[in-house]
């Protein structure tokens, strides 16, 4: 696991900041993944989620598995969801908020009859290249995480090994797009200068996966799915999203305070026109945040089916 990710996410993940600050994913994106993963027999799903973090995507996978899908298909159901997460802080948060039968979401859904009493939701230590989740899964899902991979060849090979014939690999990101509003671009200018070489989606290094022998042997790329949403945000939420980033969590306290003041100044001194800010409720300080989601999929190549 990258040192910046381990240090930063142990902090923001364990404290609950990451879970509180990051947006959920569009239902259509999650539903599309489950639809593609459902076998011809209609058996309840067996899902592996790598880099599961605090469980933001997991909650939606659990919810969507018990709901009609976006195209009207019946709920696919769930046999198990096996989450793999290398960060101690994030894994701890996941365990108590989702996996724990007494305090977590999985237990609450079982009580309400939304999950089968026999459904399993677990979280274990592991990484993209070194996890053991069986060999007969319907889907390997990786949300907001695959840009941290250090060995794409090994990771894709391991994912292929974990899937049944006809199973799918789905990569998912929520993106802060500079083009949606000037304030997003100016905000990113403030915090991206602290990246210090930390792997990020926008650098595109994750696209190496398409060139690996493992991908060429087991998968074929699918057309990415792009979904944009207009979400409510405010100054506190904007700052929390910034401070939940791994490389910001590792800064010295005086650096984080300085960055916080710069963000305050940006929204205090610039006009709405300069920011491109569209108010939802100005009296409450709530404005529009355009969040873009991207799903990258890979179906098994025909000769592997």
C-alpha positions as CSV (number, residue, x, y, z in Angstrom):
1,X,0.0,0.0,0.0
2,X,1.3,3.5,-0.9
3,X,2.8,5.2,2.2
4,X,0.7,8.4,1.6
5,X,-2.5,6.3,1.3
6,X,-1.7,4.3,4.5
7,X,-0.9,7.3,6.6
8,X,-3.6,9.6,5.2
9,X,-6.4,7.1,5.1
10,X,-5.7,5.6,8.5
11,X,-6.3,9.1,9.8
12,X,-9.3,10.3,7.7
13,X,-10.8,6.8,7.4
14,X,-10.7,5.9,11.1
15,X,-12.0,9.3,12.3
16,X,-15.0,9.1,10.0
17,X,-14.0,12.2,8.1
18,X,-13.6,10.4,4.8
19,X,-17.0,8.7,5.1
20,X,-18.7,11.9,6.0
21,X,-17.0,14.0,3.3
22,X,-17.1,11.9,0.2
23,X,-20.3,11.6,-2.0
24,X,-22.1,8.4,-2.6
25,X,-22.3,7.0,-6.1
26,X,-25.2,7.3,-8.6
27,X,-27.8,4.5,-8.2
28,X,-27.7,4.0,-11.9
29,X,-24.0,3.3,-11.8
30,X,-24.3,0.7,-9.0
31,X,-27.4,-0.8,-10.5
32,X,-25.7,-1.2,-13.9
33,X,-22.8,-3.1,-12.3
34,X,-25.2,-5.5,-10.5
35,X,-27.2,-6.0,-13.7
36,X,-24.1,-6.9,-15.6
37,X,-22.9,-9.2,-12.8
38,X,-26.2,-11.2,-12.5
39,X,-25.8,-14.7,-13.9
40,X,-28.2,-16.3,-16.3
41,X,-29.5,-18.5,-13.4
42,X,-30.5,-15.4,-11.4
43,X,-28.6,-16.7,-8.3
44,X,-28.0,-14.1,-5.5
45,X,-24.8,-12.2,-6.1
46,X,-21.3,-13.0,-4.8
47,X,-19.3,-9.8,-4.8
48,X,-15.7,-8.9,-4.0
49,X,-14.9,-5.2,-3.3
50,X,-11.3,-4.3,-3.4
51,X,-10.1,-1.1,-1.7
52,X,-13.5,-0.9,0.0
53,X,-12.5,2.0,2.3
54,X,-15.1,3.0,4.8
55,X,-17.8,1.3,2.8
56,X,-19.3,4.2,0.8
57,X,-19.8,2.0,-2.3
58,X,-20.5,-1.1,-0.2
59,X,-23.7,0.5,1.3
60,X,-25.0,1.2,-2.2
61,X,-24.1,-2.3,-3.4
62,X,-26.1,-3.7,-0.4
63,X,-29.0,-1.4,-1.0
64,X,-29.1,-2.0,-4.7
65,X,-29.0,-5.8,-4.3
66,X,-32.3,-5.6,-2.4
67,X,-34.0,-3.1,-4.7
68,X,-35.4,-3.2,-8.3
69,X,-32.6,-2.2,-10.6
70,X,-32.6,0.9,-12.8
71,X,-34.1,-1.0,-15.8
72,X,-36.9,-2.5,-13.7
73,X,-35.2,-5.9,-13.2
74,X,-36.0,-7.6,-9.9
75,X,-33.6,-7.3,-6.9
76,X,-30.7,-9.6,-7.6
77,X,-30.1,-10.5,-3.9
78,X,-26.8,-11.2,-2.2
79,X,-25.1,-14.4,-1.1
80,X,-22.0,-12.5,0.2
81,X,-20.0,-9.3,-0.1
82,X,-16.3,-9.8,0.7
83,X,-14.6,-6.4,1.2
84,X,-10.8,-6.1,1.1
85,X,-9.1,-3.0,2.6
86,X,-5.5,-2.5,3.5
87,X,-5.9,0.6,5.7
88,X,-6.4,-0.2,9.4
89,X,-8.4,3.0,10.0
90,X,-10.7,2.5,7.1
91,X,-11.1,-1.2,7.8
92,X,-12.0,-0.5,11.4
93,X,-14.7,2.0,10.4
94,X,-16.1,-0.5,7.9
95,X,-16.3,-3.2,10.5
96,X,-18.3,-1.2,13.0
97,X,-20.5,0.7,10.6
98,X,-21.3,-2.1,8.1
99,X,-20.1,-5.6,8.8
100,X,-20.8,-5.8,12.5
101,X,-24.0,-7.7,13.0
102,X,-24.9,-5.6,16.1
103,X,-23.9,-2.1,15.1
104,X,-23.6,-2.2,11.3
105,X,-25.7,-1.8,8.3
106,X,-25.7,-5.5,7.3
107,X,-27.3,-6.5,10.6
108,X,-29.9,-3.7,10.4
109,X,-30.8,-4.8,6.8
110,X,-31.3,-8.4,8.0
111,X,-33.6,-7.3,10.7
112,X,-35.7,-5.4,8.2
113,X,-35.8,-8.3,5.8
114,X,-33.7,-6.5,3.2
115,X,-30.9,-9.0,3.3
116,X,-31.1,-12.8,3.7
117,X,-30.3,-13.9,7.2
118,X,-27.6,-16.1,5.7
119,X,-26.0,-13.3,3.6
120,X,-22.4,-12.6,4.6
121,X,-20.7,-9.2,4.7
122,X,-17.1,-9.2,5.8
123,X,-14.0,-7.1,5.6
124,X,-10.4,-8.3,5.6
125,X,-6.9,-7.0,5.2
126,X,-5.5,-7.2,1.7
127,X,-4.5,-5.4,-1.4
128,X,-5.2,-5.4,-5.1
129,X,-2.5,-7.9,-5.8
130,X,-2.8,-10.1,-2.7
131,X,-6.3,-11.1,-1.6
132,X,-8.1,-14.5,-1.3
133,X,-11.8,-14.4,-2.0
134,X,-12.4,-17.7,-3.8
135,X,-12.7,-18.3,-7.5
136,X,-16.4,-18.2,-8.3
137,X,-17.5,-14.6,-7.8
138,X,-19.9,-12.6,-10.0
139,X,-18.1,-9.3,-9.7
140,X,-14.9,-7.7,-8.5
141,X,-15.7,-4.0,-7.8
142,X,-13.1,-1.3,-7.1
143,X,-14.5,2.2,-6.3
144,X,-12.3,5.3,-6.0
145,X,-9.2,3.2,-5.4
146,X,-7.6,1.6,-8.4
147,X,-5.3,4.5,-9.2
148,X,-3.4,3.4,-6.0
149,X,-2.4,0.1,-7.6
150,X,1.3,-0.5,-7.8
151,X,1.3,-3.7,-9.9
152,X,-1.4,-3.7,-12.5
153,X,-0.4,-7.0,-14.1
154,X,-0.6,-8.9,-10.8
155,X,-3.8,-7.1,-9.7
156,X,-5.7,-7.8,-12.9
157,X,-4.5,-11.4,-12.8
158,X,-5.8,-11.8,-9.3
159,X,-9.1,-10.2,-10.1
160,X,-9.5,-12.7,-13.1
161,X,-8.7,-15.6,-10.8
162,X,-11.5,-14.5,-8.4
163,X,-14.2,-14.4,-11.0
164,X,-16.5,-17.1,-12.4
165,X,-16.8,-17.6,-16.1
166,X,-18.9,-14.6,-17.2
167,X,-18.1,-12.5,-14.1
168,X,-17.2,-8.9,-14.4
169,X,-14.6,-6.4,-13.3
170,X,-15.9,-2.9,-12.6
171,X,-13.9,0.2,-11.7
172,X,-15.7,3.3,-10.4
173,X,-14.7,6.8,-9.6
174,X,-16.5,10.0,-8.5
175,X,-14.7,12.9,-10.1
176,X,-14.3,16.6,-9.4
177,X,-14.3,18.1,-12.9
178,X,-12.5,21.4,-13.4
179,X,-14.8,22.1,-16.4
180,X,-18.0,22.1,-14.3
181,X,-17.4,25.5,-12.6
182,X,-14.6,27.9,-12.1
183,X,-14.7,27.4,-8.3
184,X,-13.9,23.8,-8.7
185,X,-10.8,24.6,-10.9
186,X,-9.6,27.3,-8.4
187,X,-10.2,25.0,-5.5
188,X,-8.2,22.2,-7.1
189,X,-5.4,24.6,-7.8
190,X,-5.2,25.3,-4.1
191,X,-5.0,21.7,-2.9
192,X,-3.4,19.8,-5.8
193,X,0.0,21.5,-5.2
194,X,0.3,19.3,-2.1
195,X,0.0,16.0,-4.0
196,X,3.8,15.3,-3.7
197,X,3.6,12.5,-6.2
198,X,0.6,10.7,-4.8
199,X,-1.1,8.6,-7.4
200,X,-4.3,10.2,-8.6
201,X,-7.0,9.2,-11.2
202,X,-6.3,12.3,-13.3
203,X,-2.8,11.3,-13.9
204,X,-4.1,8.3,-15.9
205,X,-1.5,5.8,-14.8
206,X,-4.2,3.3,-14.0
207,X,-4.9,3.0,-17.8
208,X,-1.8,0.8,-18.0
209,X,-4.2,-2.0,-17.0
210,X,-5.3,-2.2,-20.7
211,X,-1.8,-3.1,-21.8
212,X,-1.2,-5.9,-19.3
213,X,-1.1,-9.5,-20.5
214,X,-3.6,-10.3,-17.7
215,X,-6.2,-7.9,-19.1
216,X,-5.7,-9.0,-22.7
217,X,-6.0,-12.6,-21.7
218,X,-9.1,-12.4,-19.6
219,X,-11.1,-9.2,-20.4
220,X,-12.2,-6.9,-23.1
221,X,-12.9,-3.2,-22.4
222,X,-16.4,-1.9,-22.3
223,X,-17.5,1.6,-23.2
224,X,-17.3,3.7,-20.0
225,X,-20.5,4.9,-18.4
226,X,-20.5,8.6,-17.4
227,X,-23.1,10.1,-15.1
228,X,-23.3,13.7,-13.9
229,X,-25.3,14.8,-10.8
230,X,-26.0,18.2,-9.2
231,X,-25.5,17.8,-5.5
232,X,-26.0,20.3,-2.7
233,X,-22.8,21.5,-1.0
234,X,-21.7,24.3,1.4
235,X,-18.3,25.7,2.5
236,X,-17.9,23.2,5.4
237,X,-18.6,20.2,3.0
238,X,-16.2,21.6,0.5
239,X,-13.4,21.9,3.1
240,X,-14.1,18.4,4.5
241,X,-13.8,16.9,1.0
242,X,-10.4,18.5,0.6
243,X,-9.2,17.5,4.1
244,X,-10.3,13.9,3.6
245,X,-7.7,13.5,0.8
246,X,-4.8,11.3,1.8
247,X,-2.1,13.7,0.9
248,X,-3.8,16.6,2.8
249,X,-4.3,14.4,5.9
250,X,-0.5,13.9,6.0
251,X,0.3,17.7,6.1
252,X,1.5,19.4,9.1
253,X,-1.2,21.2,11.1
254,X,0.0,24.6,10.2
255,X,-0.2,23.7,6.5
256,X,-3.7,22.4,6.8
257,X,-4.7,25.6,8.6
258,X,-3.1,27.7,6.0
259,X,-5.0,25.8,3.2
260,X,-8.2,26.2,5.1
261,X,-7.8,30.0,5.2
262,X,-7.0,30.0,1.5
263,X,-10.3,28.1,0.8
264,X,-12.2,30.5,3.0
265,X,-10.7,33.5,1.2
266,X,-11.6,32.0,-2.2
267,X,-15.3,31.8,-1.4
268,X,-15.3,35.1,0.5
269,X,-13.5,37.3,-1.9
270,X,-14.6,36.1,-5.3
271,X,-18.0,37.0,-6.7
272,X,-20.6,34.3,-7.6
273,X,-20.0,35.2,-11.2
274,X,-16.3,34.7,-10.9
275,X,-16.8,31.4,-9.1
276,X,-19.6,30.2,-11.4
277,X,-21.5,29.4,-8.2
278,X,-25.2,28.4,-8.6
279,X,-27.1,28.8,-5.4
280,X,-29.7,26.3,-4.2
281,X,-30.5,28.2,-1.0
282,X,-28.3,31.2,-0.5
283,X,-29.8,31.9,2.9
284,X,-28.4,28.6,4.1
285,X,-25.2,28.8,2.2
286,X,-26.0,25.9,0.0
287,X,-25.0,25.8,-3.7
288,X,-24.6,23.3,-6.6
289,X,-21.8,20.9,-6.8
290,X,-21.6,18.9,-10.1
291,X,-20.2,15.5,-9.4
292,X,-19.3,13.2,-12.3
293,X,-19.1,9.5,-11.9
294,X,-17.3,7.2,-14.3
295,X,-17.7,3.4,-14.5
296,X,-15.0,1.5,-16.4
297,X,-15.9,-2.2,-17.0
298,X,-14.3,-5.3,-18.4
299,X,-16.2,-8.4,-19.5
300,X,-14.4,-11.7,-19.7
301,X,-13.1,-12.3,-23.2
302,X,-15.2,-14.9,-25.2
303,X,-12.5,-17.6,-25.1
304,X,-12.6,-17.5,-21.3
305,X,-16.4,-18.0,-21.0
